[in-house]
Every structure is written in C-alpha cells, then in structure tokens.
Amino acid sequence: MADPAAVMPLQSKDHKTLMDIIDNLRSKGINRYVHLPQIVVCGDQSSGKSSVLQAISGMSFPTKDSLCTRFATELILRRTDKQSGERCNVSISPGVDRTAEEKARLEKFQYSEIPQEHDIGALVDEAKENMGVGGERGRTFCKDVLRIEISGPTQPHLTIVDLPGLFRAGNKEQSAEDATIVQELVRSYMQNPRTIILAVVSAQSNFALQEVTQLAREIDVRGNRTLGLITKPDTLDLGSASERDYFDLAQNRDVKFRLGWHVMRNRDFKSRNVSNEQRDLAESEFFNRGIWAGLPWSQKGAASLCTRLSEVLKDHIITQLPDVLDEIRTGLEDCASRLEKLGMSRRTMAEQRKYLVNASHQFSILVTEATDGFYRNRFFGSARNDEGRGKRLRAMVQNTLTDFSHEMRLNGQERRIVESISEDQPNQVLRAEYLKEVKDLMRGTRGCELPGTYNPLIVGQLFQEQCTPWRGLLEGASDKIYEAVGFTVNAALSHILDEDTQVKLRRELINDSLDQLNRQLRNKVNEILKPHEDGHPITYNHYLTENVQKIRSNRFRNNVLINGLREVGIDNSRMSKPALNQCLDVIVQRTEVDMETLSCSDAVDWMEAYYKVSAQRPRHD
C-alpha cells in the first residue's frame, strides 16, 4: 500500500484541505483538550526568529525583542491561484487565563487587509495594545495568541507558531520572573508530543550556551521531532574554527536530529529595508561561496526552508491525524456520557427526587449484578483489562479468598517443624531443636502432672505461637475485599452520576456506609481469631485424634527408614514393600525412655494435629 504522505503532492488542493482541517480544529480551541500537530519556532532572544518568519511569509515582522516576542504568534500561510490575489486576516485568540469580558473584547480584534508595504508591525503594535502587554500595562508576556493568516499565489501551505524568545537575565523591560514565565510557555508547546520543534540557533553566539538547544534535547531526548535552524552564518569569520563547527552542525554530525539541520542567512541592520527579492539574491550569493557552497541547497536558504517545513508538517499531520481523530472521538463520547449523567433539568425538589430515585435504581442493579456474578451490563466492560476485572466484585472476592486459602496453607504457620531442613520451604525449624524449646517451656509451666505427662495448657500456648501469622493474612484479605467493594461502588457511581452529584453522595452517604462495612470486616476478623488467640484449644472433631496418630506413625516410620535400618546396614531399596512395612510396624512399637522428651513430643504432636483441624475454620469463615 502506498504511503499517503508520498501520494499527496505539496501545495495541492488536498494539501491545503489537510492543513485547513488542523487549523480549524485549533481555532475552535480543540488543542486545549487534544494535542494537534504543529511546528513551533523556538529560540533565544535575538536569535533571528522574526527574520525567519519574514523570509518565509514575505511580510515585514517586527525585529525588536520588545514586540512580537511578547506573545505567541500563529502564522498561517496558504497558496491560492493568481486570480484570488493576496489576503491577510489578523485576529487574537484569548488565553485560558482571560476573563469572559476580556475574551469578548479581544475576540473583536479583527483585521482583514494587506498591510501597507507588507509591513505587519503596525498590526502587531495594535494587538499588543489590546492585549495590554508591555510597558506599564501590567503584563510583560501573555498567553494570548496572535493569529496571522496570509494567502496568495506565492505562499506555501504552512502553519507555524512563533514563541517568545528565551532569556535568563532581566532588564528594565523584562524581569527574571518573566524569564520563568517565557520558559514555561515555551515548554508547554514543546512538550506536546505532536509538536515539531524548529530550534533556531544563532551562529553569532556559542552553540553550547544557547538555552533552546538544552531545552530541545531535554524534552525531545531522541531528537525525533526536532529540526535545527542555524541563522546569521554570515557573522562567522571566514575559515575560522567556529565556521567549521557550525558547518559540521548543519551536516548533522555534532548534535543529531532525525529531521536534520537547515541554514538561513538573515537580513542584517544595513539591509533591513531591502526588498524580499534583494534579500533572496544576497542569500544565494553568500551560500554559493566559501564553506557553505558544499552544503546541498535542500539544506540552506529561505526558499528551500519553506518547502522543507511544508513537507515535514504535511507528513507529520498525515501520520498523526488518525490518532487525533480517535482522541477527538473519545472526547466526544466522554462529553456525551457526562451529559447523559447530568440528565434532564432538575430545578424543583420533585425533579431532584426523581433523578435520585432513578440513579438509586440503576446503582442497585449494577451492584446486585456485581455481587451475584452476572456481568451483563456494559458497565462491566472487558475482563481482559484491570478496570473491567475490578468491577466484577464477586470474581474479585472469590479470587481474594482463594489466594487467602493458599497463603494459609503455605504461610499460616509461624514455624514449620521438620525432621530435616529443605531449601524450598520458609520458616523451618528442626524438630529436635523445637523439642528443646518446648522442654524448657514445659519446665516453666509444670503443675500437678505426672512424669511423662504435660500440662494441657502448653498445647494452647504452642498453638497460639504457631497461628501468629493468621491475623496478618486475615486482615490483608479483608483489606483487599474492602478495596474491591469500594472500587465497584465508586465505578458504579461514576457510571451513573455526574461528578458534582457523586461528590455530594459520597460525602453524605456512601463514605459512611463504606466505613461501617470496614468496621464490620474488622470485627469479623477479631471474631474469627478470638478463640484461637485468647481461648483454650477445644474441638470435638474426630480428625484431631486421627491426625495425632498419623503424625506419630509417619514420624516413627521415617525415623526408622532413614536412621534405624541404615544404622544396622539394611538396604531398604532391596526389601519388598510388604516385608518393609511389616518390619516397620514391629519397630514403631518401641518406647521413649526419657519421660520429658516423651511428654514434649506428645504435646507437639497434639499441637500440630490441633493446628491442622483449626486452620480449616478461618478459611471457611
């Protein structure tokens, strides 16, 4: 499939239509909500930006720093046929910080005639007066945009935005605080991911000291959307190292940009009043001699700069337009959704009550479906993304409880009592070491029990130590359930109500209800844990004795298998399974001589058995 950018020729009718679409969107203020493709001219003060605009448009722009650079200037150029002649429309697009009264006044500023001798400076002065910028008018810089639309048979299809020049030190006309304001304004344009940055660098100053180069490389780190423009190359000494450095820069050898570099000769003070034809002739003569003669004409001169910028902007718009339209479409859908949430007018109490009753009904339906697990409403979206899954409350709770049950099985024990340490199991303690701890504990709790027996309270103490992680696991699961409920409730409110009504309902009703639910969950956790943390172990589950017998039998069998048979030199791998089992059944009947060890072992067995039975209850509750 052919590249759309290659199919559309420059200066064609389709090219003009494409540019007009973006400009119309920008004039309607769409750029406040959706980033639009554009070229912005950035540079330090006195870098020659105004001369660039003059060379591109053929109009005489103010070259004093106190004029055009006080606000952003949007230059819209369009090619027309010879019969249409030249046209010029100048207007002001008020900034977002203007009051309604100021916006109305500024929007009345309209001018639609070709300025005398193509000098647009007087119009800029008049616009400046209307904006109240400069001198003692209260503002040094402003966020208003001066729109200059020029059409004629010699103009290219091009739209560029000239920004105030960057500076650091203040003077009588601009303060250090103004420098910060300008930098923030320039940054706001450059940070638009759909902005092509035309970084103007004056050869009259050291490249490394110019603020625009640092700013461009900071924002556009990879240089994918920056085009460098070198001005005033005629100020460099012929054959100097500085001239060679700027020539290498123009060839994209030093600071590399994907769009490369361009060089343009500006009018100097002596030639400030010469005609455009004389300017172009002087520029051509300069670039035909010396080191600059070795640079291709596609990379130097005002004429080729117009063509290059038109080509870059056209390709950029064609690439970005589908995404722009998608964002606009999404924005329109969002506005329609918000308008739908606002509903009909509700000035009277009856209308307000009707609105709330209807919202309550919709909310009840959504929450019921979320808790019942019937996710039929479009509110639930897709289960393939986090937002859609988060709205499915029953699924979230089920998954949380499943994870909790898994965590209880793996990490519910404070310490895992084992015969030998395994690397893949956490919190392990050897049974022999643990029995020493229990023996010491039993000596400190000895009562009226006979030798070889133990105080039954010791089982409860050992169990309470083992179930220490339960509270953290239960509270973690409880918090996740509470968060899932809160997410679903808030999502349902956002789906049904406008933002103002949501805020008021949350403040007056929803937040208190959610807080009450959270307290109920906390109380339930305490209720589940109370008999395990504070009470004496008690159960009538017959699995308790079965677990004790299994624990003892398995331990004896493993000890005999690993230690007993190996000590007498019997290779159990060569014994038949029935004979091995018969041998083990006889050996496990042996008795423990040390009465304390016997009682400790018995207590641990009962504790482990009771733990297995008790661990089921929190998972079920």
LUMMI-501574 format. One record per residue (C-alpha): residue number from 1; x negated, y, z negated. Coordinates in pm, whole numbers. Each point is the difference from the previous one (the first is absolute). Example, Ala and Ser with C-alpha at 12.3 -4.5 7.8 and 13.67 -1.06 7.14 Angstrom:
// residues 2
{1; {-1230; -450; -780}}
{2; {-137; 344; 66}}
END
This chain:
// residues 621
{1; {0; 0; 0}}
{2; {-136; 344; 97}}
{3; {-104; 244; -269}}
{4; {275; 270; -26}}
{5; {-266; 266; -54}}
{6; {-170; -95; 328}}
{7; {328; 0; 194}}
{8; {98; 356; -102}}
{9; {-216; 259; 186}}
{10; {-105; 326; -165}}
{11; {209; 314; 59}}
{12; {287; -211; 139}}
{13; {368; 45; -80}}
{14; {-8; -308; -224}}
{15; {-301; 141; -181}}
{16; {189; 326; -65}}
{17; {307; -191; -122}}
{18; {-216; -203; -238}}
{19; {-158; 314; -147}}
{20; {338; 174; -29}}
{21; {145; -291; -200}}
{22; {-267; 33; -267}}
{23; {20; 380; -4}}
{24; {379; -5; -34}}
{25; {-28; -242; -292}}
{26; {-258; 227; -162}}
{27; {213; 312; 54}}
{28; {291; -172; -178}}
{29; {-218; -60; -305}}
{30; {-30; -378; 50}}
{31; {-373; 24; -77}}
{32; {93; 66; -365}}
{33; {128; -358; -22}}
{34; {-183; -187; 279}}
{35; {-361; 51; 110}}
{36; {-4; 114; 364}}
{37; {-290; -34; 247}}
{38; {-190; 329; 37}}
{39; {-339; 161; 56}}
{40; {-121; 236; -271}}
{41; {-290; 243; 48}}
{42; {-215; 12; -315}}
{43; {-320; 184; -69}}
{44; {-182; 240; -225}}
{45; {71; 371; 25}}
{46; {-179; 165; 296}}
{47; {-52; -339; 166}}
{48; {174; 124; 319}}
{49; {342; -166; -38}}
{50; {191; 305; 131}}
{51; {-224; 16; 305}}
{52; {82; -365; 66}}
{53; {373; 80; 1}}
{54; {-63; 294; 231}}
{55; {-201; -209; 245}}
{56; {263; -275; 4}}
{57; {311; 221; 35}}
{58; {-131; 302; 189}}
{59; {150; 228; -268}}
{60; {-210; 242; -205}}
{61; {14; -112; -362}}
{62; {-126; 208; -295}}
{63; {-358; -94; -75}}
{64; {-22; 175; -335}}
{65; {18; -236; -296}}
{66; {257; 220; -173}}
{67; {269; -63; 259}}
{68; {99; -326; 164}}
{69; {-177; -216; -254}}
{70; {229; 110; -285}}
{71; {256; -263; 96}}
{72; {37; -303; 224}}
{73; {67; 77; 367}}
{74; {174; -255; 220}}
{75; {-92; 53; 363}}
{76; {238; -173; 245}}
{77; {-114; 4; 365}}
{78; {212; -130; 289}}
{79; {-61; -6; 373}}
{80; {281; 125; 227}}
{81; {29; 54; 375}}
{82; {-111; 325; 164}}
{83; {358; 121; 47}}
{84; {68; -8; -374}}
{85; {-286; 237; -81}}
{86; {-151; 49; -342}}
{87; {201; 6; -323}}
{88; {-88; 59; -363}}
{89; {214; -60; -310}}
{90; {-126; 85; -346}}
{91; {182; -93; -322}}
{92; {-66; -79; -366}}
{93; {74; -334; -165}}
{94; {40; 81; -374}}
{95; {-194; -205; -253}}
{96; {165; -233; -248}}
{97; {-83; 237; -286}}
{98; {218; 278; 143}}
{99; {337; 94; -154}}
{100; {320; -26; 207}}
{101; {3; 379; 44}}
{102; {-362; 7; 115}}
{103; {60; -288; 242}}
{104; {295; 182; 156}}
{105; {-209; 316; 43}}
{106; {-302; -177; 150}}
{107; {211; -206; 240}}
{108; {127; 328; 152}}
{109; {-352; 74; 122}}
{110; {24; -80; 373}}
{111; {-199; 131; 296}}
{112; {43; -120; 358}}
{113; {-211; 216; 233}}
{114; {-350; -34; 140}}
{115; {-219; 236; -207}}
{116; {-168; 288; 179}}
{117; {-333; -111; 151}}
{118; {67; -343; -154}}
{119; {-111; 137; -337}}
{120; {193; -182; -271}}
{121; {-174; 181; -284}}
{122; {278; 257; -49}}
{123; {257; -280; -42}}
{124; {-222; -170; -257}}
{125; {-22; 329; -190}}
{126; {378; 34; 4}}
{127; {46; -360; -116}}
{128; {-248; 65; -277}}
{129; {205; 301; -115}}
{130; {316; -213; -8}}
{131; {-171; -275; -196}}
{132; {-134; 251; -253}}
{133; {-356; -124; 39}}
{134; {-327; 187; -64}}
{135; {-96; 329; -157}}
{136; {223; 101; -288}}
{137; {300; -204; 112}}
{138; {-37; -262; -271}}
{139; {-114; -296; 212}}
{140; {-340; -63; 151}}
{141; {100; -328; 168}}
{142; {339; -163; 50}}
{143; {158; -329; 107}}
{144; {207; 156; 279}}
{145; {-80; -108; 356}}
{146; {-20; 242; 294}}
{147; {135; -177; 311}}
{148; {-131; 128; 333}}
{149; {155; -168; 306}}
{150; {-165; 86; 331}}
{151; {104; -145; 335}}
{152; {-137; 67; 347}}
{153; {-142; -162; 314}}
{154; {-357; 0; -136}}
{155; {76; -133; -349}}
{156; {-60; -364; -105}}
{157; {254; -213; -187}}
{158; {-154; 40; -342}}
{159; {98; 78; -360}}
{160; {-262; 84; -261}}
{161; {14; 146; -351}}
{162; {-264; 253; -101}}
{163; {-66; 9; -376}}
{164; {-156; 270; -218}}
{165; {-378; -17; -12}}
{166; {-170; -167; -295}}
{167; {-219; 208; -230}}
{168; {-151; -19; -348}}
{169; {-103; 343; -127}}
{170; {258; 276; -42}}
{171; {-15; 368; 97}}
{172; {225; 306; -22}}
{173; {253; -156; 239}}
{174; {2; -358; -127}}
{175; {-78; -151; -338}}
{176; {-155; -328; -113}}
{177; {354; -113; -93}}
{178; {101; 64; 362}}
{179; {-276; -239; 110}}
{180; {171; -278; -196}}
{181; {339; 87; 154}}
{182; {-144; -15; 352}}
{183; {-177; -330; -65}}
{184; {322; -155; -134}}
{185; {189; 122; 309}}
{186; {-264; -139; 238}}
{187; {-13; -329; -193}}
{188; {379; -38; 21}}
{189; {-18; 14; 382}}
{190; {-313; -216; 32}}
{191; {135; -272; -233}}
{192; {293; -63; 232}}
{193; {-98; -342; 144}}
{194; {144; 107; 338}}
{195; {-212; 317; 24}}
{196; {-284; 33; 251}}
{197; {-263; 218; -170}}
{198; {-177; 247; 232}}
{199; {-296; 84; -223}}
{200; {-154; 328; 120}}
{201; {-369; 33; -84}}
{202; {-192; 319; 70}}
{203; {-353; -44; 138}}
{204; {-79; 330; -168}}
{205; {-13; -177; -339}}
{206; {-163; -315; -132}}
{207; {225; -296; 77}}
{208; {-46; -160; -344}}
{209; {109; 319; -181}}
{210; {335; 38; 175}}
{211; {287; -109; -222}}
{212; {220; -134; 280}}
{213; {-247; -279; 81}}
{214; {0; -125; -359}}
{215; {379; 24; -23}}
{216; {58; -183; 332}}
{217; {-230; -288; -94}}
{218; {153; -22; -348}}
{219; {358; -26; 130}}
{220; {-63; -185; 328}}
{221; {-271; -230; -134}}
{222; {-37; -210; 316}}
{223; {32; 295; 236}}
{224; {285; -163; 192}}
{225; {206; 317; 44}}
{226; {-258; 278; 3}}
{227; {-127; 189; 304}}
{228; {-297; 227; -66}}
{229; {-28; 339; 176}}
{230; {-329; 194; 4}}
{231; {38; 375; 57}}
{232; {-251; 282; 61}}
{233; {-275; -221; 150}}
{234; {-144; 312; 169}}
{235; {-114; 130; -342}}
{236; {-259; -278; -26}}
{237; {-360; 76; 99}}
{238; {-95; -167; 328}}
{239; {-210; -309; -53}}
{240; {33; 15; -379}}
{241; {46; -301; -229}}
{242; {342; 134; -94}}
{243; {108; -3; 364}}
{244; {-120; -361; 35}}
{245; {185; -99; -319}}
{246; {328; 146; 126}}
{247; {-52; -161; 340}}
{248; {-42; -339; -170}}
{249; {311; 76; -205}}
{250; {197; 74; 319}}
{251; {-105; -338; 138}}
{252; {148; -172; -309}}
{253; {-343; -118; -116}}
{254; {-2; 154; -347}}
{255; {347; 25; -154}}
{256; {205; -247; 203}}
{257; {371; 53; 68}}
{258; {215; -239; 201}}
{259; {122; 293; 213}}
{260; {-351; 140; 34}}
{261; {-110; 364; 19}}
{262; {56; 299; 229}}
{263; {-195; 325; 50}}
{264; {146; 341; 86}}
{265; {-159; 343; 43}}
{266; {189; 280; -175}}
{267; {28; 365; 90}}
{268; {-257; 205; -187}}
{269; {51; 354; -124}}
{270; {-123; 158; 324}}
{271; {231; -210; 221}}
{272; {305; 15; -228}}
{273; {203; 199; 255}}
{274; {-94; -181; 320}}
{275; {266; -185; 199}}
{276; {60; -373; -32}}
{277; {-151; -57; 344}}
{278; {-318; 182; -98}}
{279; {-17; -199; -326}}
{280; {33; -329; 188}}
{281; {-269; 106; 249}}
{282; {-243; 96; -276}}
{283; {65; -331; -175}}
{284; {-60; -195; 322}}
{285; {-330; 178; 63}}
{286; {-115; -70; -357}}
{287; {77; -373; 14}}
{288; {-173; -37; 339}}
{289; {-342; 80; -143}}
{290; {-224; -121; -277}}
{291; {65; -301; -217}}
{292; {378; 30; 37}}
{293; {-18; -74; 372}}
{294; {-58; -363; -96}}
{295; {338; -26; -171}}
{296; {292; -125; 216}}
{297; {260; 266; 90}}
{298; {267; -218; -164}}
{299; {-166; 89; -332}}
{300; {-57; 373; 46}}
{301; {193; 310; 97}}
{302; {347; 138; -79}}
{303; {167; -146; 310}}
{304; {-106; -357; -72}}
{305; {88; 51; -369}}
{306; {362; 74; 98}}
{307; {15; -316; 210}}
{308; {-169; -204; -270}}
{309; {232; 122; -277}}
{310; {308; -60; 218}}
{311; {-116; -354; 74}}
{312; {-80; -72; -366}}
{313; {333; 135; -125}}
{314; {200; -178; 270}}
{315; {-158; -336; -78}}
{316; {38; 62; -373}}
{317; {371; 82; 29}}
{318; {71; -303; 220}}
{319; {-177; -222; -253}}
{320; {170; 151; -305}}
{321; {349; 69; 138}}
{322; {150; -348; -67}}
{323; {-104; 21; -366}}
{324; {128; 357; -24}}
{325; {338; -105; 137}}
{326; {12; -293; -243}}
{327; {-70; 234; -294}}
{328; {266; 243; 120}}
{329; {247; -285; 40}}
{330; {-81; -126; -349}}
{331; {39; 353; -136}}
{332; {340; 39; 166}}
{333; {113; -333; -143}}
{334; {-118; 111; -343}}
{335; {191; 329; 31}}
{336; {312; -186; 112}}
{337; {-34; -235; -297}}
{338; {-40; 291; -241}}
{339; {303; 176; 149}}
{340; {200; -322; -34}}
{341; {-99; -22; -366}}
{342; {118; 357; -55}}
{343; {343; -108; 120}}
{344; {299; 230; 42}}
{345; {36; 333; -174}}
{346; {70; -39; -372}}
{347; {73; 343; -138}}
{348; {293; -102; -220}}
{349; {-9; -232; -302}}
{350; {222; -251; 180}}
{351; {-237; -12; 299}}
{352; {-300; -47; -229}}
{353; {176; -277; -191}}
{354; {95; -175; 325}}
{355; {-363; 21; 121}}
{356; {-135; -152; -320}}
{357; {261; -278; -6}}
{358; {-89; -93; 358}}
{359; {-374; 11; -81}}
{360; {59; -214; -309}}
{361; {183; -259; 210}}
{362; {-283; -17; 257}}
{363; {-260; -19; -277}}
{364; {185; -286; -168}}
{365; {14; -195; 327}}
{366; {-374; 40; 66}}
{367; {-108; -91; -352}}
{368; {237; -300; -9}}
{369; {-141; -131; 328}}
{370; {-355; 58; -127}}
{371; {65; -200; -321}}
{372; {205; -274; 171}}
{373; {-259; -52; 272}}
{374; {228; 81; 297}}
{375; {-209; 251; 192}}
{376; {240; 83; 281}}
{377; {9; 380; -14}}
{378; {-243; 196; 223}}
{379; {-119; 163; -323}}
{380; {-218; -307; -69}}
{381; {-200; 42; 321}}
{382; {-259; -260; 92}}
{383; {-146; -252; -243}}
{384; {-327; 21; 194}}
{385; {-102; 329; -164}}
{386; {-47; 100; -365}}
{387; {292; 244; -3}}
{388; {248; -257; 131}}
{389; {-123; -267; -241}}
{390; {15; 244; -291}}
{391; {372; 59; 55}}
{392; {80; -372; -24}}
{393; {39; -4; -379}}
{394; {90; -365; -46}}
{395; {-298; -111; 206}}
{396; {-230; 232; -197}}
{397; {126; -134; -334}}
{398; {-21; -362; 115}}
{399; {-355; 49; 124}}
{400; {-98; 177; -322}}
{401; {135; -286; -213}}
{402; {-169; -258; 221}}
{403; {-332; 184; -38}}
{404; {59; 27; -375}}
{405; {63; -375; -30}}
{406; {-318; -68; 198}}
{407; {-201; 238; -223}}
{408; {140; -165; -313}}
{409; {-119; -339; 119}}
{410; {-346; 127; 94}}
{411; {-73; 270; -256}}
{412; {258; -42; -276}}
{413; {-251; -158; -241}}
{414; {-242; 217; -191}}
{415; {-255; -282; 35}}
{416; {10; -321; 199}}
{417; {-122; -292; -216}}
{418; {-206; -240; 214}}
{419; {-234; -296; -46}}
{420; {-250; 146; 250}}
{421; {-42; 350; 149}}
{422; {121; 47; 359}}
{423; {-114; 300; 209}}
{424; {340; 60; 165}}
{425; {195; 42; -326}}
{426; {2; 322; -209}}
{427; {-7; 33; -381}}
{428; {-121; -353; -74}}
{429; {-118; -134; -336}}
{430; {-141; -344; -69}}
{431; {227; -209; -220}}
{432; {-290; -82; -234}}
{433; {-72; 372; -51}}
{434; {367; 79; -45}}
{435; {36; -277; -264}}
{436; {-281; 165; -200}}
{437; {197; 327; 1}}
{438; {318; -181; -104}}
{439; {-183; -187; -277}}
{440; {-125; 328; -145}}
{441; {349; 148; 27}}
{442; {159; -303; -169}}
{443; {-236; 26; -295}}
{444; {118; 357; -50}}
{445; {370; -102; 7}}
{446; {-21; -326; -204}}
{447; {301; -69; -221}}
{448; {149; -317; -155}}
{449; {-62; -224; 301}}
{450; {-187; -330; -37}}
{451; {-343; -59; 155}}
{452; {40; -81; 369}}
{453; {315; 211; 24}}
{454; {41; 376; 57}}
{455; {215; 295; -98}}
{456; {279; 9; 262}}
{457; {-25; 384; 9}}
{458; {-336; -37; 174}}
{459; {178; -114; 317}}
{460; {196; 327; 8}}
{461; {-312; 211; -45}}
{462; {-186; -184; 275}}
{463; {301; 28; 229}}
{464; {38; 375; -57}}
{465; {-364; 46; 97}}
{466; {49; -205; 316}}
{467; {310; 191; 114}}
{468; {-162; 346; -40}}
{469; {1; 66; 381}}
{470; {377; -54; 18}}
{471; {89; 358; -97}}
{472; {-217; 153; 269}}
{473; {135; -236; 265}}
{474; {362; 56; -104}}
{475; {-36; 379; -18}}
{476; {-172; 2; 338}}
{477; {286; -196; 158}}
{478; {252; 226; -176}}
{479; {-171; 313; 134}}
{480; {2; -137; 354}}
{481; {372; -80; -23}}
{482; {71; 349; -135}}
{483; {-203; 158; 283}}
{484; {187; -213; 256}}
{485; {336; 113; -143}}
{486; {-112; 365; 0}}
{487; {-123; -23; 359}}
{488; {325; -155; 123}}
{489; {216; 250; -190}}
{490; {-196; 301; 126}}
{491; {-8; -135; 355}}
{492; {378; -48; -8}}
{493; {50; 355; -130}}
{494; {-227; 141; 273}}
{495; {189; -197; 263}}
{496; {341; 135; -109}}
{497; {-50; 347; -148}}
{498; {-166; 328; 90}}
{499; {-308; 97; -199}}
{500; {172; 259; -221}}
{501; {272; -244; -110}}
{502; {-261; -272; -61}}
{503; {-199; 225; -233}}
{504; {309; 93; -202}}
{505; {130; -358; -25}}
{506; {-339; -128; -109}}
{507; {-25; 267; -264}}
{508; {355; -36; -133}}
{509; {64; -374; 37}}
{510; {-246; -231; 176}}
{511; {-316; 69; -203}}
{512; {179; -65; -332}}
{513; {146; -326; 135}}
{514; {-341; -116; 123}}
{515; {-159; 91; -334}}
{516; {268; -204; -176}}
{517; {-72; -294; 229}}
{518; {-371; 30; -79}}
{519; {73; -9; -375}}
{520; {219; -307; 49}}
{521; {-282; -175; 185}}
{522; {-245; 87; -279}}
{523; {243; -128; -261}}
{524; {47; -321; 198}}
{525; {-378; -52; 10}}
{526; {-17; 44; -378}}
{527; {296; -235; -45}}
{528; {-170; -272; 208}}
{529; {-334; 36; -177}}
{530; {123; 45; -359}}
{531; {37; -374; -89}}
{532; {-342; -74; 154}}
{533; {-192; 294; -149}}
{534; {163; 19; -345}}
{535; {187; -323; -66}}
{536; {-105; -349; -104}}
{537; {-24; -256; 284}}
{538; {326; -193; 25}}
{539; {153; -206; 278}}
{540; {229; -303; 34}}
{541; {-123; -83; 346}}
{542; {-106; -367; 18}}
{543; {-268; 97; 250}}
{544; {-205; 128; -293}}
{545; {-88; -347; -132}}
{546; {-42; -137; 350}}
{547; {-247; 279; 80}}
{548; {-195; -74; -319}}
{549; {-27; -367; 91}}
{550; {-106; 80; 358}}
{551; {-263; 250; -116}}
{552; {-150; -249; -246}}
{553; {11; -296; 235}}
{554; {-156; 193; 292}}
{555; {-274; 143; -218}}
{556; {-92; -341; -145}}
{557; {4; -160; 343}}
{558; {-223; 271; 147}}
{559; {-243; -16; -292}}
{560; {-29; -376; 27}}
{561; {-28; 10; 378}}
{562; {-264; 271; 6}}
{563; {-190; -75; -319}}
{564; {87; -342; -143}}
{565; {-38; -226; 303}}
{566; {-297; 196; 127}}
{567; {-181; -35; -335}}
{568; {24; -383; 6}}
{569; {-110; -14; 365}}
{570; {331; -106; 154}}
{571; {56; 132; 356}}
{572; {372; 80; 3}}
{573; {-3; 39; 379}}
{574; {-52; -377; 33}}
{575; {278; -98; -242}}
{576; {347; -75; 128}}
{577; {266; 252; -98}}
{578; {209; -248; -213}}
{579; {-311; -115; -186}}
{580; {-113; 359; -55}}
{581; {341; 104; -135}}
{582; {10; -303; -231}}
{583; {-344; 86; -132}}
{584; {103; 361; -58}}
{585; {321; -99; -182}}
{586; {-209; -200; -248}}
{587; {-261; 268; -51}}
{588; {245; 289; -59}}
{589; {118; -171; -314}}
{590; {-319; 101; -177}}
{591; {27; 240; -295}}
{592; {-174; 325; -97}}
{593; {-201; -32; -322}}
{594; {-37; 376; -71}}
{595; {334; 102; -157}}
{596; {-50; 375; 65}}
{597; {-79; -58; 364}}
{598; {302; -228; 26}}
{599; {232; 260; -149}}
{600; {-147; 277; 218}}
{601; {43; -211; 310}}
{602; {357; -83; -94}}
{603; {83; 368; -58}}
{604; {-146; 99; 337}}
{605; {193; -281; 170}}
{606; {327; 121; -152}}
{607; {-78; 360; 88}}
{608; {-75; -88; 362}}
{609; {314; -211; 25}}
{610; {211; 276; -155}}
{611; {-153; 253; 238}}
{612; {103; -209; 302}}
{613; {357; -20; -126}}
{614; {21; 367; -107}}
{615; {-158; 139; 319}}
{616; {311; -105; 191}}
{617; {227; 236; -194}}
{618; {-144; 342; 107}}
{619; {5; -110; 364}}
{620; {361; -111; -26}}
{621; {112; 302; -205}}
END
